[in-house]
Amino acid sequence: MYVNQNTDAIRSVLRQMPQGQGPATDVIAAAERMRSGVNSIDRLTQEMMAKGGLTSKPTGISLTETPWKSDDAAWFDRNKNRTHRMRQIYPGEFETLPPEYQQLNIPDDHRLEIVVRQVKKGQRIRSAFCRNLSVEIPDTDEVIHVIFDWVAGGGNGAGVMTAQELAELSSRYKASSSGSRH
């Protein structure tokens, strides 16, 4: 989950810590600012999870700027009719993934890719999945939406989505004009 939001309260407190630019002059006020900042991030996270359709806790919340966050933001700015994106993993992004991804044994004809859901401008959720490179995946919002939901929901237990399952689910997403767009 990553957010482009004002986190000045937390950053301000962190700058006052001993490893920063100097000790906090008012420890109680600094602690209160920190608590307030953390509470704000908790509320924001809960709101994003609800709007993004997630039921499990996020494995990481990124408030710092990264090349992939900037690229995703620019991509969604250029593709305003899209809410989902699939892309290759960025250099350095792999290290930010949860440990279970870093321990995967990926077959030769597969690679980790990233699916991104834009909940609203500046708020996106990303997840990694192991893509079979021999299967063509159409770059449409419906197809990537299906993949995102499947990955975020834990898959089907077998760890594999067939091309037929993908096609059937994406046609249902496309046909459902009253369905929720994340």
Order of alpha helices (4+ residues) and beta strands (2+ residues): beta-alpha-alpha-alpha-beta-alpha-beta-beta-alpha-alpha
